[in-house]
Amino acid sequence: MVRRKSPARRLPERRERINGIGPFTKPVKRYPTNGRVAAAAIAAALALLSCGGEPPPRPNILLVSIESLRADHVGCYGYGRPTTPNVDRLAREGTVYRHAFSQTSWTLTSHATLFTGLYPTAHGVIEPRHRLGDSYRTLAETLAERGYQCAGFASGPFLRTPYNLHQGFEIWDDSPAAPDQESAHADITNPRMEGLLTSFLEEDRDPNRPFFLFAYLWDVHYDFLPPPPFDTLFVPEDAEPIDATSFETNPLIHPAMDSAALRWIVAQYDGEIRCTDELLGRLWDRMRSLGLWENTVIVVTADHGEEFFEHGDKGHKKNLFVETLHVPLVVKWADGRPAASDDRLAGLLDLFPTLARLGGGGPGDEPQGIDLNEPARGPEDPLFHELVTTFYGRGAAGRMEKRGEQWWAVRRGDYKLVSAPDRRMNLLFDAAADPRELHPIETERPELLERYLRLLAPWQSRMRAVAERHGEAESVRLSEEERERLEALGYVK
């Protein structure tokens, strides 16, 4: 159901470059809360009325996920360029988790983990055709049960409603998202996202309930085409401009490319980051002006990072090395705690139990993450990662053939294993001494390599058992036009 809060105005063209908010107000898309959430919410309200009590104060929650943002390009993580002054401003009031990692290196699977608190094999959303099953409990469902108004705004194609990640959201608007990856790569969505977020805070927010607001910001994703002045902001004198369009297939962008041209590409990536950070700065200011700042927990993170040939590839969804897994995680709490730097090993799956408990809910049906307010993982507690690099292409006979590789990784203590069985490759890194994962040590420490390899099979078995309790992985329900687009791009067959 769509409810118009105010007359809708014409949206700017999808590819138009706009600084600031466009002069428009979007319709609000509302989704009925499912039965189990509604029943629990009614029961909680009746119990409260019967005892005549007042609900305990609970914070608002704002969760921002920035597409493709690697941690080492963020100022509060030590980056030399001023790409993120507003994330850094948030960090000066919050906690910076220095060693936070995504559980995979691509968008759909990563957000399914973010919303369920489960590893990919457990929630089953591991390939481009997968949707989250209705039986999984999401963070939004958990918070809705505790009386939160849950609103989500998404500007990337893999968070559109066919993928079913919007479960539990009372308001969900993915209208800024392009219908497919190809058109999304050249898209600019920040102005539309800013308009939607501002409209929610000023018009659609229910002042009688705490809110859970989710914002997925797409524009840092390639193609790296930042609008002025961000396109020249970080370009060094010795950089060589090149055509950066069609980043994934562009033959000019390859491992042996001229270093001056690569410096220009990275400068464009940094420009996209700064442009998105400016949006956050305006959002922070708007929240302060509305009196929402002090009582809102704000989380800024990313779904994965980005590679610029550190391990021979570009982009993401190619491997599980540090540049595509290490993400920023900055949390401004609402309890007045001082700013801090936390060196614990953290994963995106830790946000479910953390935010659910802040909202008065439980850790979920199958808790696999650790509440960031609880003791950290110990040196013997592993954090796992997984990836299926699924792609469909036409073989010699002209038929669509499935291609791809399975990757696994595990970090425990100071060491990290990266395993790619299809390549017969097992690499071990001393992540403390070699944080960029450039110097594998498995030949020097074969006994340690075997110890880490032995961690994988029992963990995989436990994750499959969770998935089996929910049934077979579901396929996304696409229109014929959507399927044709994705098939042409090689994402489905």
Solvent accessible surface area in square Angstrom, and as a share of the most:
residue,aa,sasa,rsa
1,M,166,0.74
2,V,82,0.47
3,R,94,0.34
4,R,142,0.52
5,K,75,0.32
6,S,35,0.23
7,P,107,0.67
8,A,48,0.37
9,R,139,0.51
10,R,180,0.66
11,L,58,0.29
12,P,20,0.13
13,E,101,0.45
14,R,85,0.31
15,R,140,0.51
16,E,83,0.37
17,R,107,0.39
18,I,39,0.20
19,N,107,0.55
20,G,20,0.19
21,I,65,0.33
22,G,3,0.03
23,P,114,0.72
24,F,14,0.06
25,T,16,0.09
26,K,30,0.13
27,P,25,0.16
28,V,8,0.04
29,K,60,0.25
30,R,32,0.12
31,Y,63,0.24
32,P,122,0.77
33,T,54,0.31
34,N,57,0.29
35,G,55,0.53
36,R,88,0.32
37,V,1,0.00
38,A,36,0.28
39,A,63,0.49
40,A,39,0.30
41,A,33,0.26
42,I,107,0.54
43,A,59,0.46
44,A,39,0.30
45,A,51,0.40
46,L,110,0.54
47,A,59,0.46
48,L,59,0.29
49,L,136,0.68
50,S,98,0.63
51,C,98,0.58
52,G,65,0.62
53,G,34,0.33
54,E,152,0.68
55,P,66,0.42
56,P,94,0.59
57,P,133,0.83
58,R,52,0.19
59,P,18,0.12
60,N,13,0.07
61,I,0,0.00
62,L,0,0.00
63,L,0,0.00
64,V,1,0.00
65,S,0,0.00
66,I,5,0.03
67,E,0,0.00
68,S,0,0.00
69,L,1,0.00
70,R,18,0.07
71,A,0,0.00
72,D,66,0.34
73,H,15,0.07
74,V,0,0.00
75,G,21,0.20
76,C,24,0.14
77,Y,32,0.12
78,G,68,0.66
79,Y,52,0.20
80,G,78,0.75
81,R,61,0.22
82,P,83,0.52
83,T,0,0.00
84,T,1,0.01
85,P,47,0.30
86,N,19,0.09
87,V,2,0.01
88,D,25,0.13
89,R,65,0.24
90,L,0,0.00
91,A,10,0.08
92,R,161,0.59
93,E,69,0.31
94,G,0,0.00
95,T,9,0.05
96,V,7,0.04
97,Y,5,0.02
98,R,75,0.27
99,H,70,0.31
100,A,0,0.00
101,F,14,0.06
102,S,0,0.00
103,Q,1,0.00
104,T,0,0.00
105,S,0,0.00
106,W,9,0.03
107,T,8,0.04
108,L,0,0.00
109,T,3,0.02
110,S,1,0.01
111,H,1,0.00
112,A,0,0.00
113,T,0,0.00
114,L,3,0.01
115,F,2,0.01
116,T,9,0.05
117,G,3,0.03
118,L,8,0.04
119,Y,13,0.05
120,P,1,0.01
121,T,25,0.15
122,A,0,0.00
123,H,3,0.02
124,G,13,0.13
125,V,0,0.00
126,I,45,0.23
127,E,13,0.06
128,P,1,0.01
129,R,80,0.29
130,H,12,0.05
131,R,16,0.06
132,L,0,0.00
133,G,8,0.07
134,D,83,0.43
135,S,55,0.36
136,Y,12,0.05
137,R,56,0.21
138,T,1,0.00
139,L,1,0.00
140,A,2,0.02
141,E,0,0.00
142,T,6,0.03
143,L,0,0.00
144,A,13,0.10
145,E,25,0.11
146,R,105,0.38
147,G,27,0.26
148,Y,5,0.02
149,Q,3,0.01
150,C,1,0.01
151,A,0,0.00
152,G,0,0.00
153,F,6,0.03
154,A,0,0.00
155,S,1,0.01
156,G,0,0.00
157,P,7,0.05
158,F,9,0.04
159,L,1,0.01
160,R,36,0.13
161,T,41,0.24
162,P,27,0.17
163,Y,5,0.02
164,N,11,0.05
165,L,1,0.01
166,H,29,0.13
167,Q,20,0.09
168,G,12,0.11
169,F,4,0.02
170,E,39,0.18
171,I,0,0.00
172,W,1,0.00
173,D,1,0.01
174,D,14,0.07
175,S,32,0.21
176,P,1,0.01
177,A,8,0.06
178,A,0,0.00
179,P,47,0.29
180,D,10,0.05
181,Q,13,0.06
182,E,115,0.52
183,S,27,0.18
184,A,1,0.01
185,H,29,0.13
186,A,30,0.24
187,D,12,0.06
188,I,16,0.08
189,T,0,0.00
190,N,8,0.04
191,P,7,0.04
192,R,12,0.04
193,M,0,0.00
194,E,8,0.04
195,G,5,0.04
196,L,6,0.03
197,L,1,0.00
198,T,16,0.09
199,S,11,0.07
200,F,1,0.01
201,L,1,0.00
202,E,88,0.40
203,E,72,0.32
204,D,9,0.05
205,R,56,0.21
206,D,37,0.19
207,P,109,0.69
208,N,137,0.70
209,R,80,0.29
210,P,23,0.15
211,F,1,0.01
212,F,1,0.00
213,L,0,0.00
214,F,0,0.00
215,A,0,0.00
216,Y,0,0.00
217,L,0,0.00
218,W,6,0.02
219,D,9,0.05
220,V,1,0.00
221,H,6,0.02
222,Y,14,0.05
223,D,10,0.05
224,F,1,0.00
225,L,45,0.22
226,P,5,0.03
227,P,6,0.04
228,P,80,0.50
229,P,81,0.51
230,F,23,0.10
231,D,43,0.22
232,T,95,0.55
233,L,81,0.40
234,F,18,0.07
235,V,48,0.28
236,P,40,0.25
237,E,186,0.84
238,D,85,0.44
239,A,14,0.11
240,E,95,0.42
241,P,83,0.52
242,I,39,0.20
243,D,81,0.42
244,A,4,0.03
245,T,58,0.34
246,S,65,0.42
247,F,1,0.01
248,E,62,0.28
249,T,107,0.62
250,N,12,0.06
251,P,115,0.72
252,L,97,0.48
253,I,4,0.02
254,H,73,0.33
255,P,89,0.56
256,A,87,0.68
257,M,19,0.08
258,D,93,0.48
259,S,66,0.43
260,A,18,0.14
261,A,7,0.06
262,L,41,0.20
263,R,89,0.32
264,W,40,0.14
265,I,0,0.00
266,V,28,0.16
267,A,1,0.01
268,Q,5,0.02
269,Y,0,0.00
270,D,0,0.00
271,G,0,0.00
272,E,10,0.05
273,I,4,0.02
274,R,50,0.18
275,C,19,0.11
276,T,1,0.01
277,D,3,0.01
278,E,48,0.21
279,L,1,0.00
280,L,1,0.00
281,G,6,0.05
282,R,96,0.35
283,L,7,0.03
284,W,0,0.00
285,D,76,0.40
286,R,75,0.27
287,M,0,0.00
288,R,97,0.36
289,S,87,0.56
290,L,62,0.31
291,G,65,0.63
292,L,15,0.08
293,W,9,0.03
294,E,133,0.60
295,N,75,0.38
296,T,0,0.00
297,V,1,0.01
298,I,0,0.00
299,V,0,0.00
300,V,0,0.00
301,T,1,0.00
302,A,1,0.01
303,D,2,0.01
304,H,0,0.00
305,G,0,0.00
306,E,0,0.00
307,E,0,0.00
308,F,15,0.06
309,F,30,0.13
310,E,48,0.21
311,H,50,0.22
312,G,43,0.42
313,D,45,0.23
314,K,21,0.09
315,G,1,0.01
316,H,15,0.07
317,K,29,0.12
318,K,48,0.20
319,N,5,0.03
320,L,0,0.00
321,F,12,0.05
322,V,20,0.12
323,E,9,0.04
324,T,1,0.00
325,L,0,0.00
326,H,34,0.15
327,V,0,0.00
328,P,1,0.00
329,L,0,0.00
330,V,0,0.00
331,V,1,0.01
332,K,8,0.03
333,W,13,0.04
334,A,32,0.25
335,D,94,0.49
336,G,75,0.72
337,R,87,0.32
338,P,109,0.69
339,A,55,0.42
340,A,53,0.41
341,S,67,0.43
342,D,30,0.16
343,D,99,0.51
344,R,45,0.16
345,L,24,0.12
346,A,0,0.00
347,G,0,0.00
348,L,2,0.01
349,L,0,0.00
350,D,0,0.00
351,L,1,0.00
352,F,1,0.00
353,P,4,0.02
354,T,2,0.01
355,L,0,0.00
356,A,0,0.00
357,R,104,0.38
358,L,44,0.22
359,G,0,0.00
360,G,40,0.39
361,G,15,0.14
362,G,37,0.36
363,P,41,0.26
364,G,23,0.22
365,D,88,0.46
366,E,39,0.18
367,P,76,0.48
368,Q,38,0.17
369,G,13,0.13
370,I,52,0.27
371,D,7,0.03
372,L,7,0.03
373,N,63,0.33
374,E,82,0.37
375,P,112,0.70
376,A,46,0.36
377,R,28,0.10
378,G,29,0.28
379,P,104,0.65
380,E,114,0.51
381,D,63,0.33
382,P,39,0.25
383,L,0,0.00
384,F,7,0.03
385,H,2,0.01
386,E,7,0.03
387,L,5,0.02
388,V,24,0.14
389,T,23,0.13
390,T,4,0.03
391,F,85,0.35
392,Y,9,0.03
393,G,9,0.09
394,R,145,0.53
395,G,17,0.17
396,A,121,0.94
397,A,86,0.67
398,G,38,0.37
399,R,185,0.68
400,M,38,0.17
401,E,81,0.36
402,K,105,0.45
403,R,118,0.43
404,G,45,0.43
405,E,45,0.20
406,Q,46,0.21
407,W,2,0.01
408,W,32,0.11
409,A,0,0.00
410,V,0,0.00
411,R,32,0.12
412,R,29,0.11
413,G,27,0.26
414,D,76,0.39
415,Y,52,0.20
416,K,6,0.03
417,L,0,0.00
418,V,0,0.00
419,S,5,0.03
420,A,0,0.00
421,P,71,0.45
422,D,91,0.47
423,R,122,0.44
424,R,223,0.82
425,M,43,0.19
426,N,54,0.28
427,L,31,0.16
428,L,0,0.00
429,F,2,0.01
430,D,33,0.17
431,A,9,0.07
432,A,64,0.50
433,A,83,0.64
434,D,17,0.09
435,P,85,0.53
436,R,149,0.54
437,E,5,0.02
438,L,67,0.33
439,H,125,0.56
440,P,58,0.36
441,I,27,0.14
442,E,31,0.14
443,T,119,0.69
444,E,125,0.56
445,R,83,0.30
446,P,74,0.47
447,E,90,0.40
448,L,6,0.03
449,L,23,0.11
450,E,86,0.38
451,R,109,0.40
452,Y,7,0.03
453,L,44,0.22
454,R,154,0.56
455,L,35,0.18
456,L,14,0.07
457,A,63,0.49
458,P,68,0.43
459,W,4,0.02
460,Q,26,0.12
461,S,58,0.37
462,R,132,0.48
463,M,11,0.05
464,R,119,0.44
465,A,39,0.30
466,V,10,0.06
467,A,21,0.16
468,E,132,0.59
469,R,152,0.56
470,H,46,0.21
471,G,42,0.40
472,E,165,0.74
473,A,54,0.42
474,E,60,0.27
475,S,63,0.41
476,V,7,0.04
477,R,164,0.60
478,L,30,0.15
479,S,58,0.37
480,E,120,0.54
481,E,101,0.45
482,E,24,0.11
483,R,76,0.28
484,E,103,0.46
485,R,72,0.26
486,L,10,0.05
487,E,54,0.24
488,A,91,0.70
489,L,43,0.21
490,G,3,0.03
491,Y,39,0.15
492,V,3,0.02
493,K,127,0.54
